[in-house]
């Protein structure tokens, strides 16, 4: 076929032009089926891995959530798909449709998945990565109006893919596979750190009814004291400027209205205002008082507080205490109004917190601050890796 091109970035040993070919010319496209759920013998004994369309979100499958029996296979349009095929969700709510996966084991699928079984001239990982890059395009070409539409076997067979030598496909596929592996490792590390923080918060703050924590720095032995938050810190309830005074000029004052203005616990400027109502200073804590109630962050800027937030002058210990309260659902229990959750100034001022002596507060605060920095670092690395992958997908395919 015509339309020969080359990608922007290429491994140096390859110089031939790429071609465009139809997927169906180099792969068998199969759809599956679902044995009747009312017939127990089709589902018991559990003999054959059977995949439903939501499972494409696993990306690489070593097992399936469900199994069917030999009899179920023989009495339905489910069929075996050999390992290392590319599976694409034809239908599905939300983000599922157009998502691709690879099966590391032979399995069967339901009717909402097409299995692309490549011949010896196509490398599965190459196809997989190319279709990841084309997720939006695959959703656009779904039959129907794009919201309720679905893909089908014919549409998938007609998808035009870049075509080059199997050697080049393998090198590109392996490059992306390694990148995916690195991203997964970083994701796991990040999850582990977040879990560590969660369990330390539970153990280093006293449980309900207790006045000392389970885990403690050895030099501290005094009981923690119960106080009202309003006695310990200065609280400023937000007040929104008139919307006519909102601007997009970074020279004006930064306005914080709620959760949308925070990312990973830090204020991210999004809206500015010429009218200054209530203010918070650099390093003040920002507490969300409307749904989602109790989210807590910090500000690296002097900001104007809208009515969706309160400003709190508190140290690192108070910051972590408020994070712990959010984690334990303290604010949700207080939230008034079933349709729109919110908390008021007396809810915040009267909130009961336990505090140790200043030295212990500082030690606890600094331990969690280090953990938070580590988490932020890993988050940034993970985002950078994902962005790199996106850029490579653009440049290494045509």
Secondary structure as UniProt FT lines:
FT   TURN            12..13
FT   STRAND          18..22
FT   HELIX           23..26
FT   STRAND          27..31
FT   TURN            37..38
FT   HELIX           40..42
FT   STRAND          48..51
FT   HELIX           53..58
FT   STRAND          60..61
FT   STRAND          66..68
FT   HELIX           70..74
FT   STRAND          86..89
FT   TURN            93..98
FT   STRAND          100..103
FT   STRAND          107..109
FT   TURN            111..112
FT   STRAND          113..118
FT   TURN            120..121
FT   HELIX           124..133
FT   HELIX           135..140
FT   HELIX           153..158
FT   STRAND          160..163
FT   HELIX           166..204
FT   TURN            208..209
FT   TURN            218..219
FT   STRAND          225..228
FT   HELIX           229..232
FT   STRAND          234..237
FT   HELIX           243..245
FT   STRAND          246..247
FT   TURN            250..251
FT   STRAND          253..256
FT   HELIX           259..261
FT   STRAND          262..263
FT   TURN            264..265
FT   STRAND          266..267
FT   STRAND          271..273
FT   STRAND          278..280
FT   TURN            282..283
FT   STRAND          285..288
FT   TURN            293..294
FT   STRAND          296..298
FT   STRAND          303..305
FT   TURN            307..308
FT   STRAND          309..313
FT   HELIX           316..327
FT   TURN            328..329
FT   HELIX           330..334
FT   HELIX           345..350
FT   STRAND          352..355
FT   HELIX           358..396
//
